[in-house]
Each structure stands twice: as structure tokens, then as C-alpha cells.
């Protein structure tokens, strides 16, 4: 059993049956959707989908506090290492990292990926997603920031995830209309919506996604910030 806690936007805390914690796309400081007073007390690994600030803002402070393994696409990992982040692991799409308590396989995503470094904008590699396969349990798919793409059907064939974390906010990622198509291509049983409601531009809602998936037998699992659920 894996405990999932949504921390607003695309930030999640995953606590596995063996007790280890994986943080996805950490954005705490300045995140208007982050639950007030919530404290991350453990981080054995951090996985980054891409280098935009709303997905990497708190990698450095969390790394200083917990010294987790930090997984990202090669160029982003190299930049983080220059910023003093220890235990970086740069990988690329199709690559798998075995953390012991879970395996992470980097997948494709359709999105931009740049690093804001002071007044400069640096090349951050490419945006990506992850298949998360716990040592015990079924695989899940964390899409990162993306729109729908036809190879999501291939992700189903190769990895067979039962749960998908999908962005639905629109404007910077896909909205509910495209996310419904993504869920069908992935053939997942459940979808956790993310990357919505944080800014006024992110207008997509779980309710609209649920309506679009009503006939498909896919559960839209809407989480509340800071409240853990078990999967």
C-alpha cells in the first residue's frame, strides 16, 4: 500500500509500505496551493518532471535537509549538481532507476523545459513523466506537464499503470477534454488530477474531467491538499 498526499499544484508526497518517501515536483515556498503548516519530515528521493520553477523550486532546500537521491533528466540534474544538490541522478527517457523501495522509469512528455537561473533562461533538457513501480503494488504513471499524445497507448502496453496523475488545468498543459483522452489511451482505473486551480489561468476542473469520463468506468480521484489517501 502506498500513501499519497497531494501538496498542491503538481507536488506529491508518496510514502511506500516500507516507510520510504518519494517527493514529486517539489514546490513549497510561494505555492499558493500548498497546505498551510504542512511539514515534509522525510525525503528519501525526489523525482523532477521538468525544470520550471513550479516543479523544482524547493529541490535545493529539501536536498540540504534530507540528502535524498534526486532524479531528473540529465541536463536538469547537471544544473542542480552545480547548485550544490548532492546525490543527483541524471537519466533520460526509457531509463529506469531502482531506488530499492520503488523503480522509476522516465517517459515522454510534450512540454517545454527551461531553467530560470537569475536573469538567464537555460536549456533544461526535455520535459518528462515517470512510471512509478513500487516494490509491492501496481505501477502508477506521473505525467508531469504535458498534453495528450498518442504514445500514451504505448505506455499502457509496456507498463500497464493502474493509476495516472494527470494535469488538467489547461493553458500550460492539457485541460479536462484532452486529459479524458489521455485516460482512455492509458486504460487506467483511476486518475488523480493535478496542476489546476493554482493560478487564474488554470481553469480546468476535476468535475469537468469526471463528466467526460462518466461512461468510461474511470474514477476521477480528487484529493484535498495535505490529506493523505491510501492506494
C-alpha positions in Angstrom: 0.0 0.0 0.0 1.3 3.5 -0.9 0.1 6.6 0.9 -0.4 9.6 -1.4 -0.5 13.2 -0.2 -1.2 16.0 -2.6 0.6 19.2 -1.6 -1.0 21.4 -4.3 -0.2 22.0 -7.9 1.9 19.0 -9.1 3.7 18.4 -5.7 3.1 15.0 -4.1 4.5 13.1 -1.2 4.4 9.3 -1.7 5.1 7.1 1.4 5.7 3.5 0.5 4.8 0.4 2.5 8.4 0.1 3.7 8.4 3.6 5.0 10.5 5.5 2.4 9.2 8.8 1.0 9.3 10.0 -2.6 8.6 13.7 -3.3 7.4 14.6 -6.8 8.0 18.1 -8.3 8.5 19.9 -5.0 7.1 23.5 -4.9 6.5 24.7 -1.4 7.8 28.3 -1.0 5.4 30.6 -2.9 3.0 27.9 -3.8 -0.5 29.3 -3.2 -2.0 25.8 -3.2 0.4 24.3 -0.7 -1.4 23.3 2.6 -0.6 25.8 5.3 1.5 24.4 8.1 2.3 21.1 6.3 5.8 19.9 7.0 7.7 17.4 5.0 9.6 15.3 7.6 11.3 12.8 5.4 12.5 12.6 1.8 14.4 9.5 0.5 14.1 10.5 -3.1 12.9 13.4 -5.2 11.8 13.0 -8.8 11.5 16.0 -11.1 9.5 16.0 -14.3 11.0 19.2 -15.7 12.9 22.3 -14.6 10.2 25.0 -14.5 10.1 26.8 -11.1 6.7 25.5 -10.1 8.2 22.0 -10.2 11.7 22.5 -8.9 11.6 25.5 -6.5 12.3 23.5 -3.3 14.6 20.8 -4.6 17.7 22.6 -3.1 16.3 23.2 0.4 14.9 19.7 0.7 18.2 18.3 -0.6 20.1 20.2 2.1 17.8 18.9 4.8 17.4 15.3 3.9 20.1 14.5 1.3 17.7 12.4 -0.9 18.5 10.9 -4.3 17.4 13.5 -6.9 16.3 12.1 -10.2 15.8 14.3 -13.2 16.6 14.4 -16.9 20.4 14.7 -17.5 20.7 18.4 -18.2 18.5 19.4 -15.2 20.4 17.1 -12.9 23.7 18.5 -14.0 22.5 22.1 -13.3 21.2 21.1 -9.8 24.5 19.5 -9.0 26.2 22.8 -9.8 23.8 24.4 -7.3 25.1 22.1 -4.6 22.5 19.3 -4.7 24.1 16.1 -3.7 23.1 12.6 -4.9 21.8 13.7 -8.3 20.9 11.0 -10.8 20.6 12.2 -14.4 18.7 9.9 -16.6 16.8 10.1 -19.9 13.6 8.7 -21.4 13.3 5.0 -21.2 15.8 4.8 -18.4 15.0 3.1 -15.1 16.4 3.8 -11.7 15.9 1.2 -8.9 15.5 3.0 -5.6 15.0 -0.2 -3.7 11.6 0.6 -2.5 10.4 1.6 -6.0 11.6 1.8 -9.6 11.3 5.0 -11.6 11.1 4.8 -15.4 11.3 8.1 -17.3 8.7 8.5 -20.0 8.0 11.1 -22.7 6.0 14.3 -22.2 5.1 17.2 -24.5 6.0 20.4 -22.8 8.9 22.9 -22.7 11.8 22.7 -20.2 13.9 25.7 -19.3 15.8 26.6 -16.1 15.4 30.1 -14.7 18.9 31.0 -13.3 18.8 34.6 -12.1 18.0 36.7 -15.2 19.0 33.9 -17.5 16.9 31.1 -19.1 19.0 27.9 -19.6 18.4 24.8 -21.5 17.0 22.2 -19.2 16.8 19.1 -21.4 13.2 17.9 -22.1 10.1 17.6 -20.0 9.3 14.0 -18.9 7.0 11.8 -16.9 7.6 8.7 -14.8 6.3 5.2 -14.3 6.5 4.6 -10.6 6.6 0.9 -9.7 6.6 0.1 -6.0 8.4 -2.9 -4.7 5.0 -4.1 -3.6 2.0 -3.0 -5.7 0.9 -1.9 -9.2 2.6 0.8 -11.3 1.4 4.4 -11.5 2.0 7.0 -14.1 3.0 10.5 -13.2 2.6 12.5 -16.4 4.3 15.8 -15.3 3.3 18.7 -17.5 2.0 17.5 -20.9 -0.8 17.4 -23.4 -2.2 14.2 -24.6 -0.1 12.2 -27.1 -0.8 9.0 -28.9 2.1 7.1 -27.4 0.2 7.1 -24.1 -1.3 3.9 -25.6 2.2 2.5 -25.7 2.7 3.5 -22.1 -0.3 1.3 -21.3 1.0 -1.6 -23.4 4.6 -1.5 -21.9 3.9 -0.6 -18.3 0.2 -1.2 -17.6 -0.3 1.5 -14.9 -3.5 1.4 -12.9 -3.3 4.9 -11.7 -2.4 8.1 -13.5 -1.5 11.6 -12.2 -2.7 13.9 -15.0 -2.5 17.7 -15.4 -5.9 19.2 -16.2 -5.6 22.9 -15.7 -5.4 23.9 -19.4 -3.3 26.9 -20.7 0.1 25.5 -19.8 -0.9 21.8 -20.0 -3.8 19.8 -21.3 -7.3 20.6 -20.0 -10.0 18.1 -19.0 -11.0 17.4 -22.6 -7.5 16.2 -23.5 -7.0 14.5 -20.1 -10.0 12.4 -20.7 -8.5 11.2 -24.0 -5.2 10.5 -22.1 -7.1 8.4 -19.5 -8.7 6.3 -22.3 -5.3 5.8 -24.1 -3.7 4.8 -20.8 -6.6 2.5 -19.8 -6.1 3.3 -16.2 -8.7 2.6 -13.5 -8.1 5.9 -11.6 -7.0 9.4 -12.4 -5.6 11.9 -9.8 -6.0 15.4 -11.3 -3.2 17.9 -10.7 -1.8 21.2 -12.0 -5.2 23.0 -11.8 -6.6 25.9 -9.8 -3.3 27.3 -8.7 -3.4 30.3 -10.9 -6.5 32.0 -12.5 -5.3 30.8 -16.0 -5.6 27.1 -14.9 -9.4 26.8 -15.4 -9.8 23.1 -15.8 -11.6 21.3 -13.0 -11.9 17.7 -11.8 -15.7 18.0 -12.1 -15.5 18.5 -15.9 -13.0 15.7 -16.2 -15.3 13.4 -14.3 -18.2 14.3 -16.6 -16.1 13.5 -19.7 -15.1 10.1 -18.2 -18.5 9.2 -16.9 -19.1 6.4 -19.5 -15.6 5.1 -19.4 -15.5 3.5 -16.0 -12.5 5.6 -14.9 -12.6 7.1 -11.4 -11.5 10.7 -11.0 -9.9 10.6 -7.6 -9.9 14.3 -6.4 -7.5 14.8 -3.5 -7.5 17.5 -0.9 -4.2 19.2 -0.1 -2.4 17.8 2.9 -4.9 14.9 3.4 -3.2 11.5 2.8 -5.0 8.7 1.0 -4.1 5.1 0.6 -3.6 3.3 -2.7 
